[in-house]
Amino acid sequence: MLTIPLFAAQANVLWYIFPLAAVISLVYSASRFELPELILRRSGRLFLQILIFMGIVLAVLLLLSAWL
């Protein structure tokens, strides 16, 4: 029987991060600003910040799980 590493087994779940981060950033930006251009600019910036933060957390958790 093949054993699949936990990270590889959960790889499909990681694809939900992108639409989730996009929706969160759009709703948050739309609730704070009224101009569509400002909403999209701020939403794009927030989307990248969310992805970078989640990537850092994922890397730290992977390092901790490999180290411990």
C-alpha positions as a Markdown table, in Angstrom:
| # | Residue | x | y | z |
|---|---|---|---|---|
| 1 | Met | 0.0 | 0.0 | 0.0 |
| 2 | Leu | 1.3 | 3.4 | -0.9 |
| 3 | Thr | 1.7 | 6.0 | 1.8 |
| 4 | Ile | 1.2 | 9.5 | 0.8 |
| 5 | Pro | 2.7 | 12.3 | 2.9 |
| 6 | Leu | 0.1 | 14.4 | 4.8 |
| 7 | Phe | 1.0 | 17.6 | 2.8 |
| 8 | Ala | 0.5 | 15.9 | -0.5 |
| 9 | Ala | -2.8 | 14.3 | 0.6 |
| 10 | Gln | -4.1 | 17.7 | 1.6 |
| 11 | Ala | -2.8 | 19.6 | -1.5 |
| 12 | Asn | -6.2 | 19.8 | -3.1 |
| 13 | Val | -7.6 | 21.6 | 0.0 |
| 14 | Leu | -4.9 | 24.3 | -0.4 |
| 15 | Trp | -6.5 | 25.5 | -3.6 |
| 16 | Tyr | -9.5 | 26.8 | -1.6 |
| 17 | Ile | -7.1 | 29.4 | -0.2 |
| 18 | Phe | -7.2 | 31.5 | -3.3 |
| 19 | Pro | -10.9 | 32.1 | -3.7 |
| 20 | Leu | -11.3 | 32.4 | 0.0 |
| 21 | Ala | -8.7 | 35.1 | 0.2 |
| 22 | Ala | -10.1 | 36.9 | -2.9 |
| 23 | Val | -13.6 | 37.0 | -1.4 |
| 24 | Ile | -12.4 | 38.1 | 2.0 |
| 25 | Ser | -10.4 | 40.9 | 0.5 |
| 26 | Leu | -13.2 | 42.1 | -1.8 |
| 27 | Val | -15.8 | 42.1 | 0.9 |
| 28 | Tyr | -13.5 | 43.9 | 3.4 |
| 29 | Ser | -12.4 | 46.5 | 0.8 |
| 30 | Ala | -16.0 | 47.1 | -0.4 |
| 31 | Ser | -17.2 | 47.7 | 3.1 |
| 32 | Arg | -14.5 | 50.4 | 3.6 |
| 33 | Phe | -14.4 | 52.2 | 0.3 |
| 34 | Glu | -16.9 | 53.4 | -2.3 |
| 35 | Leu | -15.0 | 54.0 | -5.5 |
| 36 | Pro | -14.6 | 50.8 | -7.6 |
| 37 | Glu | -11.1 | 51.6 | -8.6 |
| 38 | Leu | -10.0 | 52.0 | -5.0 |
| 39 | Ile | -11.9 | 48.9 | -4.0 |
| 40 | Leu | -10.0 | 46.8 | -6.6 |
| 41 | Arg | -6.6 | 48.3 | -5.8 |
| 42 | Arg | -7.0 | 47.8 | -2.1 |
| 43 | Ser | -8.5 | 44.4 | -2.6 |
| 44 | Gly | -5.6 | 43.2 | -4.7 |
| 45 | Arg | -3.1 | 44.5 | -2.1 |
| 46 | Leu | -5.0 | 42.8 | 0.7 |
| 47 | Phe | -5.2 | 39.6 | -1.3 |
| 48 | Leu | -1.4 | 39.5 | -1.7 |
| 49 | Gln | -0.9 | 40.3 | 2.0 |
| 50 | Ile | -3.3 | 37.4 | 3.0 |
| 51 | Leu | -1.5 | 34.9 | 0.7 |
| 52 | Ile | 1.9 | 36.0 | 2.0 |
| 53 | Phe | 0.9 | 35.7 | 5.6 |
| 54 | Met | -0.7 | 32.3 | 5.0 |
| 55 | Gly | 2.4 | 31.1 | 3.1 |
| 56 | Ile | 4.6 | 32.2 | 6.0 |
| 57 | Val | 2.4 | 30.4 | 8.5 |
| 58 | Leu | 2.4 | 27.3 | 6.3 |
| 59 | Ala | 6.2 | 27.3 | 6.1 |
| 60 | Val | 6.6 | 27.7 | 9.8 |
| 61 | Leu | 4.2 | 24.8 | 10.5 |
| 62 | Leu | 5.9 | 22.6 | 8.0 |
| 63 | Leu | 9.3 | 23.4 | 9.6 |
| 64 | Leu | 7.9 | 22.7 | 13.0 |
| 65 | Ser | 6.3 | 19.4 | 12.0 |
| 66 | Ala | 9.6 | 18.3 | 10.3 |
| 67 | Trp | 11.7 | 19.4 | 13.3 |
| 68 | Leu | 9.6 | 17.9 | 16.1 |
